[in-house]
Amino acid sequence: FGEAEVRLLSTVAASMGVALQSARLFDETQRLFKESEQRNAELAIINSIQQGLAAELDFQAIVDLVGDKLREVFDTPDLGITWYDQKADLLHYLYSYEHGRRLTFAPASPRPGGLFDTARNTRSPLLLCTTEEYRRAGITTLPGTDTSKSLMSVPIISSDRVLGGIQIENYERDNAYGESDVRLLTTIAGSLGTALENARLFDETQRLLKETEQRNAELAIINSVQAALAAELNIQGIYDAVGDKIREIFHDRDMGIRIYDPKTNLMHYPYSYENGERINIESHSLPERGFGPHALRTRETVVVNEDMAQAMAKYGSYVLPGTQAEKSAVFVP
């Protein structure tokens, strides 16, 4: 080779060096840009979770908030979030969208070979890029749903337990998702697991608190009865003490105590309040039908919260003389 060939090759090499360096810098810029977009997506969803907790949203509200944000970030109409109740061995379908339409499924035990069963056993994300990979993986679909062309599923793990899963599907094309999508969804699932576990514990605490308050109310009434007995009150005094305590607990609601005498077949009204005022109702024979007679004969509680006229027709009830029809009522034997 002569000097001319060497100069030519050197010039080409120098130009190629600049071009390759530019291409490398372009690829690096694109990679950093994609990482930045992914991080922004993570932060957007994590912020949504934190906002839900700060607003003291309940368990389902946080799921809906995160599900909506995930569908927005991944620009998908097809997404599901499941939650596993270990004690009952039931999988709850908290958030399910297919073809942009929200679906509802009853809780069920995890299906062998299903997405959750697979996630529970492997504790790893699952990426299926073609229908052939679906077939080889042996993944089954829920009744009434379609098999997608691509699927990405990650477990929700907290405190070393698989609590549920997030699934994103694409029904239009193969290879819709890549490893970067799996990493993003896995990061989000980790944050979601902690948040939902905290929300579940909060809901459970609220439920136990409500049960405690109810139990305290029960004890207050029992104590009133015992205090009345200790004070050697007559029977009417006991009715009054118990009735007053019930009205106090239920915030001065209208109420009545009815006593049936089987010997005379008479219904007595020793304690009755309507519109905040005490009223007198004359004793009368026990009717064949009505809310009270039904509760008395069947020992079943009757609760009416709407359509009072329809309920009265069903039970054959009627408005006692001198009283008004309620909009809601509960009769406890």
C-alpha positions as CSV (number, residue, x, y, z in Angstrom):
1,F,0.0,0.0,0.0
2,G,1.2,3.5,-0.8
3,E,0.8,6.8,1.1
4,A,-2.4,7.7,-0.8
5,E,-4.1,4.5,0.4
6,V,-2.9,5.2,3.9
7,R,-4.2,8.8,3.9
8,L,-7.6,7.7,2.5
9,L,-8.0,5.0,5.1
10,S,-6.9,7.4,7.9
11,T,-9.4,9.9,6.7
12,V,-12.2,7.3,6.6
13,A,-11.2,6.0,10.0
14,A,-11.2,9.5,11.5
15,S,-14.7,10.2,10.0
16,M,-15.9,6.8,11.2
17,G,-14.5,7.5,14.7
18,V,-16.5,10.8,14.9
19,A,-19.6,9.1,13.5
20,L,-19.4,6.1,15.9
21,Q,-18.7,8.4,18.8
22,S,-21.8,10.5,17.8
23,A,-23.9,7.3,17.5
24,R,-22.6,6.1,20.9
25,L,-23.5,9.4,22.5
26,F,-26.9,9.3,20.7
27,D,-27.6,5.8,22.0
28,E,-26.4,6.8,25.5
29,T,-28.7,9.9,25.4
30,Q,-31.6,7.8,24.3
31,R,-30.9,5.3,27.1
32,L,-30.7,8.0,29.7
33,F,-33.9,9.6,28.3
34,K,-35.7,6.3,28.5
35,E,-34.5,5.8,32.0
36,S,-35.7,9.3,32.9
37,E,-39.1,8.6,31.4
38,Q,-39.3,5.3,33.3
39,R,-38.2,7.0,36.6
40,N,-40.8,9.7,36.0
41,A,-43.5,7.0,35.5
42,E,-42.4,5.3,38.7
43,L,-42.5,8.5,40.6
44,A,-46.0,9.5,39.2
45,I,-47.5,6.2,40.3
46,I,-45.7,6.2,43.7
47,N,-46.9,9.7,44.2
48,S,-50.4,8.6,43.5
49,I,-50.0,5.8,46.1
50,Q,-48.7,8.3,48.7
51,Q,-51.5,10.8,47.9
52,G,-54.0,8.0,48.4
53,L,-52.5,7.2,51.8
54,A,-52.3,10.8,52.8
55,A,-56.0,11.3,51.9
56,E,-56.7,8.2,54.1
57,L,-58.4,6.5,51.1
58,D,-59.7,3.0,51.8
59,F,-58.2,-0.1,50.4
60,Q,-60.2,-0.3,47.2
61,A,-59.9,3.4,46.5
62,I,-56.1,3.1,46.5
63,V,-56.3,0.1,44.1
64,D,-58.5,2.1,41.7
65,L,-56.2,5.1,41.9
66,V,-53.1,3.1,41.1
67,G,-54.9,1.0,38.5
68,D,-56.0,4.2,36.6
69,K,-52.5,5.6,36.8
70,L,-50.9,2.4,35.5
71,R,-53.3,2.3,32.6
72,E,-52.4,5.9,31.8
73,V,-48.6,5.4,32.1
74,F,-48.6,2.2,30.0
75,D,-51.2,3.6,27.6
76,T,-53.2,0.3,27.9
77,P,-56.9,-0.5,28.1
78,D,-56.1,-3.9,29.6
79,L,-54.9,-4.2,33.2
80,G,-55.7,-6.3,36.3
81,I,-54.8,-6.1,40.0
82,T,-55.5,-9.1,42.2
83,W,-55.2,-9.6,46.0
84,Y,-54.9,-12.9,47.8
85,D,-56.7,-13.6,51.1
86,Q,-54.5,-16.3,52.6
87,K,-56.8,-17.2,55.4
88,A,-59.8,-17.8,53.1
89,D,-57.6,-19.0,50.2
90,L,-59.4,-16.6,47.9
91,L,-58.1,-14.5,45.1
92,H,-59.9,-11.1,44.8
93,Y,-60.1,-9.4,41.5
94,L,-59.9,-5.8,42.7
95,Y,-59.3,-4.1,39.4
96,S,-60.0,-5.7,36.0
97,Y,-60.1,-4.1,32.6
98,E,-60.3,-5.9,29.2
99,H,-60.7,-4.1,25.9
100,G,-61.2,-0.9,27.9
101,R,-64.2,-2.3,29.8
102,R,-64.2,-2.9,33.5
103,L,-65.1,-6.5,34.5
104,T,-66.2,-7.9,37.8
105,F,-65.3,-11.4,39.0
106,A,-66.3,-13.2,42.2
107,P,-63.5,-14.1,44.5
108,A,-62.2,-17.6,43.9
109,S,-59.5,-20.0,45.0
110,P,-56.3,-19.5,42.8
111,R,-56.6,-21.7,39.7
112,P,-53.8,-24.3,39.3
113,G,-51.6,-23.0,36.5
114,G,-53.2,-19.5,36.6
115,L,-51.2,-16.3,36.8
116,F,-51.3,-16.0,40.6
117,D,-50.5,-19.6,41.2
118,T,-47.5,-19.3,38.9
119,A,-46.4,-16.0,40.6
120,R,-46.8,-17.6,44.0
121,N,-44.7,-20.5,43.1
122,T,-41.9,-18.6,41.2
123,R,-42.1,-15.3,43.0
124,S,-40.9,-13.8,39.7
125,P,-42.3,-11.7,36.9
126,L,-43.7,-13.4,33.9
127,L,-43.3,-12.1,30.3
128,L,-45.2,-13.8,27.5
129,C,-44.6,-12.3,24.1
130,T,-46.5,-14.6,21.8
131,T,-49.5,-16.9,21.8
132,E,-47.1,-19.8,21.4
133,E,-45.4,-18.8,24.7
134,Y,-48.8,-18.8,26.3
135,R,-49.4,-22.3,25.2
136,R,-46.0,-23.5,26.4
137,A,-46.5,-21.8,29.8
138,G,-49.9,-23.5,30.2
139,I,-51.5,-20.2,31.4
140,T,-55.3,-20.4,31.5
141,T,-57.6,-17.4,31.1
142,L,-60.7,-16.5,33.2
143,P,-64.0,-17.7,31.9
144,G,-65.5,-15.0,29.6
145,T,-62.1,-13.4,28.8
146,D,-59.8,-13.5,25.8
147,T,-56.3,-14.7,25.4
148,S,-54.0,-11.8,24.6
149,K,-51.0,-11.7,22.3
150,S,-48.6,-10.3,24.9
151,L,-48.8,-10.4,28.7
152,M,-46.7,-9.0,31.5
153,S,-47.4,-10.2,35.0
154,V,-45.5,-9.3,38.2
155,P,-46.2,-10.4,41.8
156,I,-47.1,-7.9,44.6
157,I,-44.7,-8.9,47.4
158,S,-44.5,-7.4,50.9
159,S,-42.9,-8.8,54.1
160,D,-41.7,-11.8,52.0
161,R,-45.3,-12.8,51.1
162,V,-46.9,-12.8,47.7
163,L,-50.0,-10.6,48.3
164,G,-51.3,-10.4,44.8
165,G,-50.3,-9.5,41.3
166,I,-50.5,-6.9,38.5
167,Q,-51.1,-8.0,34.9
168,I,-50.9,-5.9,31.7
169,E,-52.0,-7.4,28.4
170,N,-52.0,-6.5,24.7
171,Y,-54.5,-8.1,22.4
172,E,-53.2,-6.5,19.2
173,R,-49.6,-7.4,18.8
174,D,-46.8,-9.8,19.9
175,N,-43.7,-8.7,21.7
176,A,-45.5,-5.6,23.1
177,Y,-43.4,-5.5,26.3
178,G,-39.7,-5.7,27.1
179,E,-37.5,-6.1,30.1
180,S,-37.6,-2.3,30.9
181,D,-41.4,-2.5,31.2
182,V,-41.1,-5.5,33.5
183,R,-38.6,-3.6,35.7
184,L,-40.9,-0.6,35.8
185,L,-43.9,-2.7,36.8
186,T,-41.9,-4.7,39.3
187,T,-40.8,-1.4,41.1
188,I,-44.3,-0.2,41.2
189,A,-45.6,-3.5,42.5
190,G,-43.2,-3.3,45.4
191,S,-44.4,0.1,46.4
192,L,-48.1,-0.9,45.9
193,G,-47.6,-4.0,48.1
194,T,-46.5,-2.0,51.1
195,A,-49.2,0.7,50.6
196,L,-52.0,-1.8,50.2
197,E,-50.8,-3.9,53.2
198,N,-50.8,-0.7,55.3
199,A,-54.3,0.3,53.9
200,R,-55.6,-3.2,54.6
201,L,-54.3,-3.1,58.2
202,F,-55.9,0.4,58.6
203,D,-59.2,-0.9,57.4
204,E,-58.9,-3.9,59.7
205,T,-58.1,-1.6,62.6
206,Q,-61.1,0.5,61.8
207,R,-63.3,-2.6,61.7
208,L,-62.0,-3.8,65.0
209,L,-62.5,-0.3,66.5
210,K,-66.1,-0.3,65.2
211,E,-66.7,-3.7,66.7
212,T,-65.2,-2.5,70.0
213,E,-67.5,0.6,70.0
214,Q,-70.5,-1.7,69.3
215,R,-69.5,-4.0,72.1
216,N,-69.1,-1.0,74.5
217,A,-72.6,0.1,73.5
218,E,-73.9,-3.4,74.3
219,L,-72.2,-3.4,77.6
220,A,-73.6,0.1,78.4
221,I,-77.1,-1.2,77.9
222,I,-76.4,-4.3,79.9
223,N,-75.0,-2.2,82.7
224,S,-78.1,0.0,82.6
225,V,-80.3,-3.1,83.0
226,Q,-78.1,-4.3,85.9
227,A,-78.2,-0.9,87.6
228,A,-82.0,-0.8,87.3
229,L,-82.2,-4.2,88.9
230,A,-79.7,-3.3,91.6
231,A,-81.8,-0.2,92.4
232,E,-84.8,-2.5,92.7
233,L,-86.8,-0.6,90.1
234,N,-90.1,-1.9,89.0
235,I,-90.6,-3.4,85.5
236,Q,-91.5,0.0,84.0
237,G,-88.4,1.5,85.5
238,I,-86.3,-1.1,83.8
239,Y,-88.1,-0.4,80.4
240,D,-87.4,3.3,80.9
241,A,-83.7,2.8,81.8
242,V,-83.0,0.5,78.9
243,G,-85.0,2.6,76.4
244,D,-83.3,5.9,77.4
245,K,-79.9,4.2,77.0
246,I,-80.7,2.9,73.6
247,R,-82.0,6.3,72.5
248,E,-78.7,7.8,73.8
249,I,-76.6,5.3,71.9
250,F,-78.6,5.8,68.6
251,H,-78.6,9.6,69.0
252,D,-82.2,10.1,70.3
253,R,-83.7,8.1,67.5
254,D,-87.4,7.3,67.6
255,M,-87.9,3.9,69.2
256,G,-90.2,1.7,71.1
257,I,-90.2,-1.4,73.3
258,R,-93.0,-3.8,72.7
259,I,-94.0,-6.6,75.1
260,Y,-96.2,-9.5,74.1
261,D,-98.3,-11.3,76.7
262,P,-99.1,-14.8,75.4
263,K,-101.8,-15.4,78.1
264,T,-103.9,-12.5,76.9
265,N,-102.6,-12.4,73.4
266,L,-102.0,-8.7,73.9
267,M,-99.2,-6.5,72.6
268,H,-98.2,-3.8,75.1
269,Y,-96.1,-0.6,74.4
270,P,-94.4,0.4,77.7
271,Y,-91.9,2.7,76.0
272,S,-92.5,4.6,72.8
273,Y,-90.9,7.7,71.2
274,E,-91.9,9.4,67.9
275,N,-90.4,12.6,66.6
276,G,-88.5,13.0,69.8
277,E,-91.6,12.9,72.0
278,R,-92.9,10.2,74.2
279,I,-96.2,8.8,73.2
280,N,-98.8,6.4,74.6
281,I,-100.0,3.5,72.5
282,E,-103.0,1.4,73.6
283,S,-102.4,-2.3,74.1
284,H,-104.1,-4.5,71.4
285,S,-104.4,-8.0,70.3
286,L,-101.4,-9.4,68.3
287,P,-102.2,-9.0,64.6
288,E,-101.7,-11.9,62.2
289,R,-99.3,-9.9,60.1
290,G,-96.9,-6.9,60.4
291,F,-93.3,-6.2,61.1
292,G,-93.5,-6.8,64.8
293,P,-95.6,-10.0,64.7
294,H,-93.2,-11.4,62.0
295,A,-90.2,-10.7,64.2
296,L,-92.0,-12.2,67.2
297,R,-93.1,-15.4,65.5
298,T,-90.0,-16.1,63.4
299,R,-87.4,-14.7,65.9
300,E,-85.9,-12.9,62.8
301,T,-84.7,-9.3,62.7
302,V,-86.6,-7.2,60.2
303,V,-84.6,-4.3,58.6
304,V,-86.3,-1.8,56.2
305,N,-84.0,0.9,54.8
306,E,-86.0,1.9,51.6
307,D,-89.3,1.3,49.8
308,M,-91.3,1.3,53.1
309,A,-94.7,1.1,51.4
310,Q,-93.5,-2.0,49.5
311,A,-92.2,-3.6,52.7
312,M,-95.4,-2.8,54.5
313,A,-97.4,-4.5,51.8
314,K,-95.0,-7.5,51.9
315,Y,-95.4,-8.0,55.6
316,G,-99.0,-6.8,55.9
317,S,-98.0,-4.1,58.2
318,Y,-99.9,-0.9,59.0
319,V,-99.5,2.4,60.7
320,L,-100.6,2.4,64.3
321,P,-103.3,4.9,65.2
322,G,-101.8,8.2,66.3
323,T,-98.4,7.5,64.7
324,Q,-96.7,8.2,61.4
325,A,-95.1,5.9,58.8
326,E,-91.3,5.6,59.0
327,K,-88.9,5.8,56.1
328,S,-86.6,3.3,57.8
329,A,-87.1,0.8,60.6
330,V,-85.5,-2.1,62.4
331,F,-87.4,-4.7,64.5
332,V,-85.4,-6.9,66.7
333,P,-87.1,-9.7,68.7
